[in-house]
Amino acid sequence: MKNTIKSIIIIILISSFPLFSTQKFETCKERAEYYQKLYGKLCTSEKITDNFGNGNELLYGTRNMRTVLYGIAYRGGANNFYHKTDKRDNSNPLPNDGLMNLSNQGFSKAIYLYDKNFDSAPKEIINPTIDDTLEYIKLSGTDRKTVRKIMLLVLETITNPSNGPIYLHCWNGWHQSGYISSAILMQFCNLTNDQALEYWIKNTDKNHKGYDHVKKLVKSFEKFDDIKIDKATKALICPCMK
């Protein structure tokens, strides 16, 4: 019984902010345009929430949140150390309010790219207000098998407009989430390895010294030949690289 309580949070009253509409999108275009209006048609280096978790209050609990693919995938960290009311060690999964707020915004999945303390986090956020559930899962992305799983989840989101976006996160929103986002942009938006490494470095907020193992992962990533989208879809979801 205790494990069940830990694994599921049911949202009765989430916040006084406007909730995500109960609408279900018919096309990828509708969903991409909705999230562009919601957060702005941001380039890859522009933040939705900042290093202290501030910015868009609807997404409090996230940190250094940025766009990866419009309406499909977003990256960032977990706002633990700088949390205003529930501060804890930085090396933790998303706080409960972060998960709730992502659910509020229509996200269908959050992916924790580390392992530490994941057992303490709820694995589902059941949101009866919008008749939806956010699934919280753990995938490291440090090996090709788990990277493939992430790519397939992204592809599933692209091809099924009724799915909400995915939030991919590490602790700070810099290194591991940057690698996975680099791989996604190479897979779906045709970035080269050199362009992806430049992207990774730029979005570490100058915290890029060292981390040779992550840089090597970016430089050596090879696309999966069987995971593809068409040019029209790329034009809809791939962001500007600034």
C-alpha positions in Angstrom: 0.0 0.0 0.0 2.8 2.4 0.9 4.5 1.8 -2.4 1.3 2.5 -4.3 1.0 5.8 -2.5 4.5 6.7 -3.4 4.0 5.7 -7.1 0.9 7.6 -7.9 -0.2 11.2 -7.2 -3.8 12.1 -8.0 -4.2 15.8 -8.5 -7.4 17.1 -7.0 -6.7 20.9 -7.2 -3.5 21.8 -9.0 -3.3 25.6 -9.0 -5.0 28.9 -9.6 -3.3 29.1 -13.0 -5.3 28.3 -16.2 -5.1 24.6 -16.8 -4.1 22.9 -20.0 -7.2 22.6 -22.2 -9.0 19.2 -22.4 -8.7 19.5 -26.2 -7.0 16.7 -28.1 -5.0 17.7 -31.1 -5.9 16.2 -34.5 -2.5 17.0 -36.1 1.1 17.4 -35.2 0.8 21.0 -36.7 -2.0 21.9 -34.2 0.1 20.7 -31.3 3.3 22.4 -32.4 1.5 25.7 -32.9 -0.2 25.4 -29.5 3.1 25.0 -27.6 4.8 27.7 -29.7 2.0 30.1 -28.6 2.2 28.8 -25.0 6.0 29.2 -24.5 6.9 31.3 -27.6 8.6 30.1 -30.8 11.9 29.8 -29.0 15.3 28.9 -30.4 17.2 26.1 -28.8 19.3 28.3 -26.5 16.3 30.3 -25.1 15.0 29.3 -21.7 11.4 28.8 -20.5 12.6 28.6 -16.9 16.0 29.8 -15.7 18.8 28.4 -13.5 16.8 29.1 -10.3 13.6 27.6 -11.6 12.0 31.0 -12.3 10.5 32.3 -15.5 7.3 30.5 -16.5 5.5 29.9 -13.2 3.3 27.4 -14.9 6.4 25.1 -15.1 7.8 25.7 -11.6 9.8 22.7 -10.5 11.7 22.6 -13.7 15.0 24.3 -14.2 16.9 25.6 -17.3 14.0 24.3 -19.5 14.5 24.7 -23.2 12.8 23.6 -26.4 14.1 20.5 -28.3 11.2 19.9 -30.7 8.1 22.1 -30.8 5.2 20.4 -29.0 7.2 17.2 -28.8 10.2 17.3 -26.6 11.7 19.7 -24.0 14.8 19.5 -21.9 16.0 20.8 -18.6 16.8 20.0 -15.0 14.9 19.5 -11.7 14.5 22.5 -9.4 15.6 21.0 -6.1 18.5 23.1 -4.6 16.9 26.4 -5.5 13.3 25.4 -4.7 11.5 28.2 -2.7 9.5 25.9 -0.4 10.9 22.4 -0.6 14.7 22.7 -1.0 16.7 19.5 -1.1 20.0 18.2 -2.6 20.5 18.9 -6.3 21.0 15.2 -7.1 17.3 14.3 -7.2 14.4 13.6 -9.6 11.8 16.3 -10.2 9.9 17.6 -7.2 6.3 16.7 -7.0 5.1 20.2 -8.0 7.3 20.0 -11.1 5.6 16.8 -12.1 2.2 18.3 -11.4 2.9 21.4 -13.4 4.1 19.4 -16.3 0.9 17.4 -16.2 -1.0 20.6 -16.0 0.6 21.7 -19.2 -0.4 18.5 -21.0 2.9 16.7 -20.9 2.4 12.9 -21.2 5.9 11.8 -20.1 8.8 13.0 -18.0 12.1 11.0 -18.4 14.7 11.1 -15.6 18.1 10.5 -17.2 19.8 9.4 -14.0 19.1 6.8 -11.3 19.7 8.5 -8.0 16.7 8.6 -5.7 14.2 7.8 -8.5 12.5 5.2 -6.2 11.3 8.1 -4.0 9.5 9.8 -6.9 5.9 9.1 -8.0 5.7 7.2 -11.2 2.3 8.5 -12.3 0.5 11.8 -12.0 -3.2 11.1 -12.5 -4.8 14.4 -13.5 -8.7 14.1 -13.5 -9.1 17.8 -14.2 -7.8 17.3 -17.8 -8.5 13.5 -18.0 -4.9 12.6 -18.5 -1.9 10.9 -16.9 1.7 11.9 -16.9 4.1 8.9 -16.7 7.4 9.4 -15.0 10.1 7.0 -16.2 13.8 6.4 -15.9 16.1 5.9 -18.9 19.7 6.7 -18.7 20.5 7.3 -22.4 24.1 6.3 -21.8 24.0 3.3 -24.0 22.6 2.8 -27.5 19.7 0.6 -26.2 18.2 3.2 -24.0 18.9 6.0 -26.5 16.9 4.0 -29.0 14.0 3.6 -26.5 14.0 7.4 -26.1 14.0 7.9 -29.8 11.1 5.6 -30.2 9.2 7.5 -27.5 9.9 10.7 -29.3 8.7 9.2 -32.6 5.6 7.9 -31.0 4.8 11.4 -29.7 5.4 12.9 -33.2 3.2 10.4 -34.9 0.3 10.5 -32.4 -1.0 14.0 -32.0 -3.1 13.0 -28.9 0.1 12.5 -26.9 1.5 15.4 -25.0 5.1 16.4 -25.0 8.0 14.7 -23.2 10.2 16.4 -20.6 13.8 15.0 -20.7 15.8 16.0 -17.6 19.0 15.5 -15.6 19.8 17.6 -12.5 20.9 20.9 -13.9 19.6 20.7 -17.5 23.1 20.9 -19.0 25.0 17.7 -19.6 23.0 14.5 -19.9 19.8 16.2 -21.0 22.0 18.2 -23.5 23.5 14.9 -24.9 20.1 13.3 -25.4 18.7 16.5 -26.9 21.8 16.6 -29.2 21.0 13.1 -30.3 17.3 13.9 -30.9 18.3 16.9 -33.0 20.7 14.8 -35.0 18.1 12.0 -35.5 15.1 14.2 -36.4 16.5 17.6 -37.6 19.6 16.5 -39.5 22.2 18.2 -37.2 25.7 16.9 -37.9 27.8 15.6 -35.0 29.9 18.8 -35.1 26.8 21.0 -35.0 25.4 18.9 -32.2 28.6 19.3 -30.1 28.5 23.0 -30.6 24.8 23.0 -29.5 25.7 20.9 -26.4 28.5 23.3 -25.4 26.4 26.4 -25.9 23.6 25.1 -23.7 25.7 24.1 -20.7 25.7 27.8 -19.6 29.6 27.7 -19.7 29.7 24.5 -17.6 31.4 22.5 -20.4 35.0 22.1 -19.2 35.7 18.4 -18.8 32.8 16.0 -19.5 34.9 14.4 -22.1 32.8 11.2 -21.9 29.6 13.2 -22.8 31.3 15.0 -25.6 32.5 11.7 -27.0 28.9 10.4 -26.9 27.8 13.4 -29.0 30.6 13.1 -31.4 30.1 9.4 -32.0 26.3 9.3 -32.1 25.0 7.4 -35.2 21.4 7.9 -36.3 19.0 4.9 -36.3 18.2 4.2 -40.0 14.7 3.0 -39.2 13.5 6.0 -37.2 12.6 8.7 -39.6 10.1 11.6 -40.2 9.3 13.4 -43.4 10.5 16.9 -44.4 7.1 18.5 -43.8 7.1 17.3 -40.2 10.7 18.4 -39.7 9.7 21.9 -40.8 6.9 22.0 -38.2 8.8 20.7 -35.1 12.5 21.5 -35.6 13.5 24.7 -33.8 15.8 27.5 -34.8 19.4 26.7 -33.8 20.4 29.9 -32.0 
